[in-house]
Amino acid sequence: MRKILLYPVITAFLVLCSCRPEPAIRIDMQQPAPIYPDYTDIAIPCNIAPLNFGVREHVSEVQVLLQGETTHLQASGKNKIQFSLKSWKKFMQQETGNRVAVHFSMQQGDSLLNYPPFYWQIMPDSIDSYLSYRLIEPGFEVWNHLQLEERNLENFETRLIADNSELDRSCMNCHIYGNNDGSLSLFHIRGKQGGTVLNRNGELRKLQLRNEEFPAGAVYGSIHPSGRYAAFSGNHIIPEFHAHQNKRLEVYDEYSYLLIAEFDENRLASIPALTDKSKQYTFPAFSADGTQLYFCMAPALELPENIDSLFYSIARINFDAATGMPQGEIEIIWQGSRETGSASHPGLSPDGKYLLFCVAGYGTFPIWHRETDLYLMHLADGEVELPAAVNSDRSDTYHSWSSNSRWFVFASKRDDGLYGKPYFAYIDSTGKTYKPFVLPQKDPEWYDLTLKSYNIPELAGSALPFDRRKLEKVYHQTQSETFK
Amino acid sequence: MKHSNVYSSVNRIAPILFALAALLWWGLANKYLLYYQEQFQLFQFTFDYLKSRCLVPGGISFYIADFLTQFYYYPWIGAAIIALLLVIIRQLVFRLGRLLKADATYGLLSFLPSIAFWAFLCDENALSGLLIGTIFSLAACCIYMRFPGNLTNRVICILVSLPVLYVVAGSVYFLFIAWAVIYEFREAMRRKEVAHALLRLGLLVLAGILIPLLAQLVTQYAFAGLLSGIGYYRFPQLYTFTGLAAVALCVATPWLMRGFSLLKSPEKRGFILTLTAVAGIGFVWIYKAADPMKEEIMRYDYLTKTGQWNAVIAEAEKKSPTSPLSVACLNLALAKNNQLGDRMFEFYQNGPEGLIPSFKRDFYAPLVSNEIYYQLGMINTAQRFTFEAMEAIPDYRKSSRAFRRLAETNLINGQYKVAEKYLRALQHTLFHKKWADTMLKYAGNESAIAGNPEMARLRKSRYINDFLYSDTEMEDMLGLLLAQNPENRLAFEYLLGYTLQNKDLERFMTYYPLGRTMNYTHIPKSYQEALIYMWTQQNPNFNGLPWSISRNVLDGVSEFAHIYMKQKQPEAILKEKYGKTYWYYLLFV
C-alpha cells in the first residue's frame, strides 16, 4: 500500500523538478551570441567532434537549437553547451552538406535572451581524423614539462605519445608525419640519450642525425613520400628577448644548412648549393609527389644587429628519389623583402595545387611575430593571396594539410596573443577559404584553464602505431644509430 | 596518585604542549617558510584541479595537502594546521604503541615521528602530502590492529587497505605494509610457524610491489616513480633522510615503546630517560633542520614582494643581510625609499649581482629578482623571470605569486586577454580571488589603469622603443631605460649604483650629471664619496670643487687617504671607521 502511494509522489516530484520556470521577459537581442570559442558562421567537416561552447556571463541556463534541413538537435546547460557525442554524430550524418542554423538563447534573471542565429556549413569533405601536437608552456628559454599528444578529431579522445617527465626531462621537438600517415612519422628528443625517433610502420628507431660534417644536427624536417628520406635544416639557434611591451622572443640562426637523411643506409648528405655559408636555409618541405624540395632561404647577415633586415624567400629545387639528392638550380618562387616580409613554414597541399606559408615582418621565428599571417600560393600560376577569412591580427603560423587538401590546421594566437591553439580552415574546390574554428574540447572552458600552447599541429589519417611506453623503452634501452 | 596515572596524565597533556610549541615555532620563528610554501601552488576549486591532482597515486593526500597549504597565506592558521597534523601523527603512533600493550611510561617516545616530520617540514622543498599520507597509513594500521586474534579479518583488512591506501596515500603505504609484515611475522613466529611467517612476509612484499606495477598501466608515471612516490617532495622521486626517517619511525616507535615496556627498569627512571631523550633529540634535530640563511632570504623576499620597504630596511639595520638575494631586496627597499645613494654602502654589498641579479635557471631566485625589474619598469624582464621561475618548478605546479605578477605585467603591457587568463584562474582560489576580482576591472580599461598610481607609474617607466634585451649588458639596459624615460629616478639610482658596485668610476662620472633633473635635495652620500674620490685622484686639494660635498665627507676622505697611505695594513683600521663608505668598498671589498 505504501508503495502504491509512493510512486505518484515520486512521479510528481520528478515532474516538478523537470519543469522550468517560464521566463517573465523574452528579449530578442541584436548583437551576436556572446559564446566562446567563436563558432559563429563557420564551415565544419562532417566528421568533427561536437562543437561544445559556453558563455562567460552569469546566467542560469543556456539553450541551443541546431536547426538543420532534415532534423534538429537541442541541448542546454548551466553556462555551457556540451552535446552528446551520439546525438551529434547522428545529426551530422543527416545534415552533411547542409547549412545548419544555430539558435542560441540564455536565461539571465527573469529574462530569456534570444540571439540572432548563426550558421554552420557542414562540409561533406571530411578532415583527417588524427591531430598530433606538442603541448608546451609558451616560455622563453626554460622548459619543464613537454608532451606530445594525439587527438582523435572525431571525438575527444587524446593519447600521450611522449612525455618528457619520463625521458630525463629532455626537450622534445614537434612531431611530423609523412603522407599524412600515422605509420610514418618522426620527432626529435634532445638530451644525452636523445635522438630522432623515426616511426615506420610502428617500428621505432632512434637516430643520431648529426656528424662532423653537419654539427648543428637536424632540426626542422620533412619526410619524403617514399619514407626512405627526410630533408632537414640544421640550425644553430640563438634566442634573444625583446624589451618592448608587445614583443617577447626573437630567435635566429647563427648558421644553417639543409641536409638529406637516408634511413636505409644511414647516410647524411647535402649539396654545396644548400650549405653555402653566405646563406641561411630552413624549413624544408617535400612536394606531395616527392619530386621537389621547397625551403626558405635568406642571405646570412650579421645578427642580431640586422635582424629586422632578415627576409627569407621561398625556394625550391628538384629532388631525385633514386639518388636521394637534390639536383639542379635553386628557383626562388617567392621573394622575401622589406615590402613583402619574411617567409617560413612552406607546406604543400597533397593534391599539389597549393603552397601555404607564413609571412612575418622579418626573421625566422614567426610564432612570436604578431603580424604573421598565412599566405596561399596557387602553384599553377604562382599567384599569391592573403586569405583574409583565415588570418587574424595575431600570429597565425604553423599549418598542416588534410589528406584531401580541403582542410588545413594551423596554430593561431588570435585569442589572447600568447597561447597557440589549433584552428581548422576549409578551402573549397575553387580555392576559396572559410572562417576557421578552434579544435573543439569536451569542456569549452578548457582553453581558459590550460596553460599550454599547442605547437606544430599535424594532421594524419590514421593513429600512430606506438604509445609512450614503447617510446620510453626505445629512449632508455636503445643506442642511437649513427649516420655516415 | 599512582605513577601510571601520572604518566597517563603526561601523555594527555604532552600533545597540547607539543602543539603549542609547534604553533609558536611555525607562527613566529618560521612563518616566512609558510609564505614561501603557499606561493608555489595554486589550489583551485575546480573539478579540473581535483582531477589533475587525484590522478596520481596518493593524489587524495596531495589534494588535501594542497587544500591545507593554501591557508599558509595566513601563517598563524598555517602553523595551527601543521601543529594539528603533527599531533595527529603522534596520537596515532601512541595508539599503535598502546595496541601493542606498551606501557604509558614510554608514551613520550611516540613524539619521535612527529619531531622527525617537524624537521622534515623545515626543508623548503618538503611537502605536507607526506604527512597526510602518513596519517592515512597510520590510521589503516590502527584499523588492522583491531583484529589481533583473527587472521581472516586481518587478511581482509590487508586486501582492502592496500589498494585503497595506495590510491589515497601513495607509496607511503609501505608504512602499512611494513607494519603488517612485522606483525604477521611476529604472530607466525610466536606459533613457531617459520614457513608460514616467511610466506606471509613474501606475500605482503609482493602485494606491495604488484600494486605500483598495476598502477603503471593507468597512470603516466614509470614504475620507479610509482614505487618511490611522487608528491612528497618538490623534486619528484627525490627523498631526504629526514622524510624517510620520519616514516620509518612511525613503524619503529610503537615497537620501541613495547620493547622498553618489557624492561624491568623502574618506571620513574624510564620516564625521565625517555623525556630527556625525546626532548634532546627534538631540540637538536629541529635546530639542525632550520636554515637561518634561507629563512633570511624568504623574510626579505616576503617583505619586498609586499612592498614593506621600511620593514626591509629595519631588518637590515638589525643585521646586515649577506646573501645576494637578500642584499638585492634591501637595495630595492633603499631605492624605493630614496635612500640607495645615501645608504647603500652602510650595508654589506656583494657587487652588481646584489643590486640587480642576473637570470638563474631556478624556480625561486628569478621570482625574487623579478621584483627589482618590475619596480624599475623593465616589465618584460620581470615577466620573463616570473614565467621562467614558474616553468622551472620541479613538480610542475603553478605559483599563485607568479600568476599575480604575470597578470600585473600583462595588464601594464596592455595584453588584457592574457591577463584575464591568469586572473580567471586566480578567481578559483580562496585567498587570491578578491585581488583577481579587483584586477579584472583593469583589463581593457585604460582610464582605470591610468588612475592606478603603481600601474600608471610603471607604464610610464617602461622602455618606449623595442630592441633586443641583453642580460650581459646591464649598464646599457639601465642607460636605455633612463634615456627613454628621463624621469625614472629608480633607473637613475640603479644605473649609478651599478657603476659604483662595478667600481667603474669613469662611467659613474658620465652618468652622474643626468641626476640634475631628478630633484635631489642633496647629493647622496655614496655619490659624494665617489665624486670626491675622483677629485682627489686629479687635484691636490679641494679648491674649485664643483659639487656641494658635505664637511664630513671632505674630512673623511682626507683621513681615509691619510690612513691608507701611512698604515702598513690599513684595512682593519679603515674597516672600523670607514667600513660603511664607498671608499672602503672600492678599495677592499
Chai-1 contact restraints between the chains, C-beta under 6 A:
chainA,res_idxA,chainB,res_idxB,connection_type,confidence,min_distance_angstrom,max_distance_angstrom,comment,restraint_id
A,E137,B,E391,contact,1.0,0.0,6.0,A-B,restraint_1
A,G139,B,F387,contact,1.0,0.0,6.0,A-B,restraint_2
A,G139,B,E391,contact,1.0,0.0,6.0,A-B,restraint_3
A,F140,B,R384,contact,1.0,0.0,6.0,A-B,restraint_4
A,F140,B,E388,contact,1.0,0.0,6.0,A-B,restraint_5
A,V142,B,E388,contact,1.0,0.0,6.0,A-B,restraint_6
A,V142,B,E391,contact,1.0,0.0,6.0,A-B,restraint_7
A,V142,B,A392,contact,1.0,0.0,6.0,A-B,restraint_8
A,N144,B,E391,contact,1.0,0.0,6.0,A-B,restraint_9
A,H145,B,Y396,contact,1.0,0.0,6.0,A-B,restraint_10
A,D163,B,Q220,contact,1.0,0.0,6.0,A-B,restraint_11
A,E166,B,A222,contact,1.0,0.0,6.0,A-B,restraint_12
A,E240,B,L468,contact,1.0,0.0,6.0,A-B,restraint_13
A,F241,B,Y469,contact,1.0,0.0,6.0,A-B,restraint_14
A,H242,B,D466,contact,1.0,0.0,6.0,A-B,restraint_15
A,A243,B,N380,contact,1.0,0.0,6.0,A-B,restraint_16
A,A243,B,Y463,contact,1.0,0.0,6.0,A-B,restraint_17
A,A243,B,F467,contact,1.0,0.0,6.0,A-B,restraint_18
A,A243,B,Y469,contact,1.0,0.0,6.0,A-B,restraint_19
A,H244,B,D466,contact,1.0,0.0,6.0,A-B,restraint_20
A,Q245,B,N413,contact,1.0,0.0,6.0,A-B,restraint_21
A,K247,B,D466,contact,1.0,0.0,6.0,A-B,restraint_22
A,P304,B,L468,contact,1.0,0.0,6.0,A-B,restraint_23
A,D416,B,K417,contact,1.0,0.0,6.0,A-B,restraint_24
A,D416,B,V418,contact,1.0,0.0,6.0,A-B,restraint_25
A,G417,B,Q415,contact,1.0,0.0,6.0,A-B,restraint_26
A,L418,B,V418,contact,1.0,0.0,6.0,A-B,restraint_27
A,D448,B,R424,contact,1.0,0.0,6.0,A-B,restraint_28
A,L449,B,D48,contact,1.0,0.0,6.0,A-B,restraint_29
